[in-house]
Amino acid sequence: MIRSLLSALLTSISMVAAAQTYPSKPVRMLVAFPPGGPVDIIARLVAPKMSETLGQPVVVENKVGASGNVATSEVAKSAPDGYTLLSHSSAYAVNPTLFDNPGYDPAKDLIPIAVVAQQANIILVNSSFPARTLEELKQAMQKGKLAFASPGAGTTPHLTAENLFHVHWKADVTHIPFKGAGPAVAGLLAGEPPIGCMAGSAPMSNIKSGKFRALAVSSAKRLAQMPDVPTLNELGYSGMEDYTWVGIFAPAGTPREIVQKLNEAVLKGIASADVRKRLDALAFEATAAPLAQTAEYVRAEVAKWAKVVRETGAKPE
């Protein structure tokens, strides 16, 4: 009994000492999706700012697979010392219901550090596709067999499209999941398929250049970058205010002092003028908040998307 109490005390002292000197070496941040998508963009935007505050490099590494589950599972099993972090999308909240065995439990295995930023999902088509409005897209889907692209099964763009196309429209349309937003953009540019749903940053330059046509956004209000594109709510689809968000997580058991340092580093980085300017240009809204508020938001998102997965019958592909 005395030995076990002594061991626990020594472990506690060791963790406090580690937290006080943290970080003493580079921090590794695993990005759950490929380069070019919102998760990668935000990770590479915020990592240098975190490095400035923490005094050690924050090294970004893309670890792709299973709609983000590969990176998530690896981080969940990593030492809870603050040196291995996860950058993930809102698919983090979707996958526990979408997959039979996602490899992690969001309530037990990881701690939310911050939900850094969010952006609306966009229903869009290749400019060669004849639909110029959402209603015209609906009519096209009801006339023939079509397909749509998403950044991957379980991403919120996938579920926004599933909800609209299958639940609301009852359309016979096939989902083509890509391994991230970058590859999905490439597929849409080639017209294979010509319809897609993606978060704002990845397709924005092609929307601006006229290669893609945006038909609707899933935000509460129109985007400043596309003031002529209506929201789904305006078009009669109430309750479809969906966002792709990017969060940073640490393994469960990471000392509170370290988690607090990481949260503060993100908040300071997001508050800088150059980061805000970049976020605005990419149609991101900064959402980083203190730890308690962050944890509450992630819990609510897990519950919300579990309901959507059940209602749409979405499956991993």
matplotlib code that plots the C-alpha trace (Angstrom):
import matplotlib.pyplot as plt

x = [0.0, 2.8, 4.8, 1.9, 1.2, 4.9, 5.0, 1.9, 3.4, 6.7, 4.8, 2.8, 6.0, 7.6, 4.6, 4.5, 8.3, 7.8, 4.9, 7.0, 9.9, 7.6, 8.5, 12.2, 12.2, 10.3, 6.6, 5.2, 1.7, 0.1, -2.3, -5.0, -5.5, -3.3, -1.8, -4.0, -7.2, -8.5, -6.8, -3.4, -3.8, -4.7, -2.0, 0.7, -0.7, -0.8, 2.2, 4.8, 2.9, 2.8, 6.5, 7.1, 5.2, 6.5, 10.1, 10.4, 9.6, 6.1, 6.7, 3.8, 3.5, 0.7, -0.5, -3.3, -5.7, -9.2, -10.8, -8.4, -8.6, -5.0, -3.5, -6.1, -5.4, -1.6, -1.9, -4.4, -1.8, 1.1, 2.8, 0.7, 3.6, 2.5, 5.1, 2.6, -0.5, -3.3, -4.7, -8.1, -11.3, -14.9, -14.6, -13.1, -16.7, -18.3, -16.1, -17.0, -20.5, -19.6, -17.1, -17.7, -14.1, -12.6, -9.7, -10.5, -13.1, -13.5, -14.7, -11.8, -8.8, -8.0, -8.2, -9.4, -6.7, -8.6, -11.1, -8.9, -11.2, -14.3, -15.7, -18.9, -19.3, -20.1, -22.2, -20.5, -20.2, -17.6, -18.4, -19.1, -22.0, -25.3, -26.8, -26.5, -28.7, -29.3, -32.8, -31.3, -28.9, -31.8, -33.7, -30.5, -30.2, -33.8, -33.4, -30.4, -27.7, -25.0, -22.1, -20.6, -17.2, -16.2, -12.9, -13.7, -16.2, -17.2, -16.1, -18.8, -18.9, -19.8, -22.6, -23.9, -24.3, -25.7, -28.3, -29.3, -29.1, -30.4, -32.6, -34.1, -34.1, -34.3, -31.8, -30.1, -26.6, -23.3, -20.7, -17.1, -14.9, -11.4, -8.4, -8.6, -9.8, -6.8, -7.5, -11.2, -10.5, -8.4, -11.2, -13.8, -11.5, -11.4, -15.1, -14.8, -17.3, -18.6, -20.5, -18.9, -19.3, -16.2, -15.2, -14.4, -10.7, -9.8, -12.0, -12.1, -9.4, -11.2, -14.5, -12.9, -11.3, -14.6, -13.6, -16.1, -19.6, -20.8, -24.5, -25.1, -23.2, -24.0, -23.3, -25.7, -25.1, -23.6, -19.8, -18.1, -16.0, -19.1, -21.9, -24.0, -24.2, -27.2, -27.2, -29.0, -31.3, -32.3, -33.1, -35.5, -33.3, -33.6, -31.3, -28.5, -25.9, -23.0, -19.3, -16.0, -13.8, -10.2, -9.2, -6.0, -5.9, -3.6, -3.6, -5.7, -3.7, -1.6, -0.9, -3.3, -0.5, 0.8, -2.7, -3.2, 0.2, -0.8, -4.3, -2.7, -0.2, -3.0, -5.1, -2.1, -1.3, -4.8, -5.1, -2.2, -3.1, -1.3, -3.1, -6.5, -5.9, -5.0, -8.0, -10.3, -8.8, -9.5, -13.1, -12.2, -13.7, -11.4, -13.1, -10.3, -11.5, -10.5, -10.3, -13.7, -15.6, -13.6, -14.4, -18.1, -18.2, -16.5, -18.9, -21.9, -20.4, -20.0, -23.7, -24.8, -23.0, -23.9, -27.6, -26.8, -25.0, -27.9, -30.5, -28.6, -27.4, -24.0, -21.3, -17.5, -16.5]
y = [0.0, 2.4, 1.4, 2.1, 5.5, 6.4, 5.4, 7.5, 10.5, 10.1, 9.9, 13.0, 14.9, 13.8, 15.0, 18.4, 18.8, 17.8, 20.3, 23.1, 22.6, 21.8, 21.9, 20.9, 19.5, 19.8, 19.0, 16.8, 17.5, 14.8, 16.1, 13.6, 14.6, 15.3, 18.6, 21.2, 20.8, 22.8, 20.7, 21.0, 24.7, 25.5, 23.3, 24.9, 28.4, 27.9, 25.7, 28.5, 30.8, 28.1, 27.6, 31.3, 31.0, 27.6, 28.2, 24.9, 23.9, 22.5, 20.0, 19.3, 15.8, 14.5, 11.1, 10.0, 7.1, 5.8, 9.3, 10.5, 7.5, 6.4, 9.6, 9.8, 6.3, 6.9, 10.1, 8.4, 5.7, 8.1, 9.2, 11.8, 14.3, 17.0, 16.1, 14.4, 16.3, 15.7, 18.2, 16.9, 18.1, 17.8, 14.2, 13.6, 14.0, 12.0, 8.9, 7.3, 6.7, 6.2, 3.5, 0.3, 0.5, 4.0, 3.2, 5.8, 7.1, 10.9, 11.0, 8.9, 8.9, 12.5, 16.0, 18.9, 21.7, 24.1, 24.2, 26.6, 27.7, 26.7, 27.3, 26.5, 23.6, 24.5, 22.7, 23.3, 22.0, 22.0, 25.1, 22.9, 21.2, 22.8, 23.5, 27.2, 27.0, 24.5, 23.9, 23.1, 20.6, 18.9, 18.6, 17.1, 14.6, 13.5, 12.9, 10.7, 8.8, 11.2, 11.2, 13.7, 14.2, 14.8, 15.0, 11.6, 9.4, 10.9, 14.5, 17.1, 18.0, 14.4, 14.4, 17.8, 16.4, 13.1, 15.0, 17.3, 14.8, 11.6, 12.8, 15.9, 15.2, 11.3, 11.4, 8.3, 9.8, 8.0, 9.3, 9.4, 9.8, 11.2, 11.1, 14.7, 18.1, 18.5, 15.3, 16.1, 19.5, 17.7, 15.2, 18.0, 20.0, 16.9, 16.5, 13.1, 13.7, 17.2, 17.7, 18.2, 19.4, 20.8, 23.2, 26.7, 27.0, 24.1, 25.1, 28.9, 29.8, 27.7, 29.3, 32.7, 31.8, 30.5, 26.8, 25.9, 27.3, 27.6, 26.9, 27.1, 27.4, 25.7, 28.7, 30.8, 33.7, 34.3, 34.3, 37.7, 36.0, 34.9, 37.4, 36.2, 32.6, 31.8, 29.8, 26.5, 28.0, 30.8, 28.1, 26.4, 23.8, 24.9, 23.4, 22.7, 25.1, 22.8, 23.6, 22.0, 22.8, 22.2, 21.1, 20.3, 17.4, 15.7, 12.2, 11.7, 11.9, 14.9, 17.1, 19.9, 22.5, 21.3, 21.3, 24.9, 26.0, 24.5, 26.2, 29.5, 29.2, 28.6, 31.5, 33.8, 32.7, 33.0, 36.5, 37.8, 40.2, 38.3, 35.0, 36.7, 38.3, 34.9, 33.2, 35.8, 35.3, 31.6, 31.9, 30.7, 32.0, 31.9, 30.0, 29.1, 29.4, 28.5, 24.8, 24.4, 26.0, 23.9, 20.6, 21.5, 22.4, 19.1, 17.1, 18.8, 18.2, 14.4, 14.2, 16.3, 14.3, 11.0, 11.9, 13.0, 9.7, 7.7, 9.8, 9.7, 6.1, 7.2, 4.4, 4.4, 3.7]
z = [0.0, 1.0, -2.0, -4.4, -2.8, -3.0, -6.7, -7.4, -5.6, -7.5, -10.8, -9.9, -9.0, -12.3, -14.3, -12.6, -13.3, -16.9, -17.3, -15.8, -18.3, -21.3, -24.1, -24.0, -27.5, -30.8, -30.8, -33.5, -35.0, -37.1, -39.8, -40.5, -44.1, -47.2, -48.1, -49.7, -47.6, -44.6, -41.9, -43.5, -44.3, -40.7, -39.2, -41.3, -40.5, -36.7, -36.1, -36.6, -34.3, -31.6, -32.1, -31.4, -28.1, -27.0, -27.9, -29.7, -33.3, -34.0, -36.8, -39.1, -40.6, -42.8, -41.7, -44.0, -43.9, -43.0, -43.0, -40.4, -38.1, -38.8, -37.4, -34.6, -33.4, -33.4, -31.3, -28.9, -28.2, -27.9, -24.7, -22.9, -22.7, -25.1, -27.8, -30.1, -31.2, -33.7, -36.2, -37.4, -39.0, -37.8, -39.1, -35.7, -34.3, -37.1, -37.3, -33.9, -35.2, -38.9, -38.3, -36.3, -35.0, -35.6, -33.3, -30.7, -28.3, -28.4, -24.8, -23.4, -25.6, -26.5, -25.1, -27.3, -27.2, -29.5, -32.3, -34.3, -37.1, -39.1, -42.6, -44.4, -46.8, -50.4, -52.9, -56.2, -59.8, -62.5, -64.7, -67.7, -65.8, -66.9, -63.5, -62.5, -59.4, -56.6, -58.0, -61.4, -59.8, -58.0, -61.4, -63.0, -60.2, -60.5, -64.3, -64.3, -62.4, -61.2, -58.7, -56.3, -54.8, -51.2, -49.3, -47.8, -46.1, -42.7, -43.5, -42.9, -46.6, -47.3, -44.7, -45.8, -49.3, -48.1, -46.1, -49.0, -51.9, -50.2, -47.3, -48.7, -52.5, -52.4, -55.3, -56.6, -56.6, -55.9, -53.4, -54.6, -51.6, -52.2, -49.8, -48.8, -50.2, -52.5, -54.4, -54.5, -56.1, -58.8, -59.4, -59.8, -62.1, -64.4, -64.2, -62.5, -61.0, -62.0, -58.7, -55.2, -51.7, -50.0, -47.3, -48.6, -48.7, -51.0, -54.0, -53.4, -56.0, -58.7, -57.8, -58.1, -61.5, -62.8, -63.1, -60.4, -59.9, -56.2, -55.8, -52.1, -48.7, -45.4, -43.2, -41.2, -43.5, -46.9, -47.2, -47.8, -50.5, -52.4, -51.5, -54.5, -53.4, -51.2, -48.0, -47.8, -45.2, -47.6, -50.2, -47.8, -46.1, -42.5, -39.9, -42.4, -40.8, -41.1, -40.8, -41.4, -38.4, -37.6, -34.2, -32.3, -29.8, -27.3, -25.9, -22.8, -19.6, -20.8, -17.8, -17.4, -17.3, -20.7, -22.2, -20.9, -22.4, -25.8, -25.7, -24.8, -27.7, -30.2, -28.9, -29.1, -32.6, -33.9, -32.5, -34.6, -37.4, -40.2, -39.3, -39.2, -42.6, -44.0, -42.4, -43.9, -47.4, -47.2, -45.9, -42.4, -39.2, -36.2, -33.3, -30.9, -27.3, -23.7, -22.8, -21.1, -24.0, -26.5, -24.7, -24.5, -28.2, -29.3, -27.1, -28.8, -32.3, -31.5, -30.5, -33.5, -36.2, -34.6, -35.3, -38.9, -39.6, -38.3, -40.3, -43.6, -43.2, -44.3, -44.5, -44.8, -48.3]

ax = plt.figure().add_subplot(projection="3d")
ax.plot(x, y, z, "-o")
ax.set_aspect("equal")
plt.show()
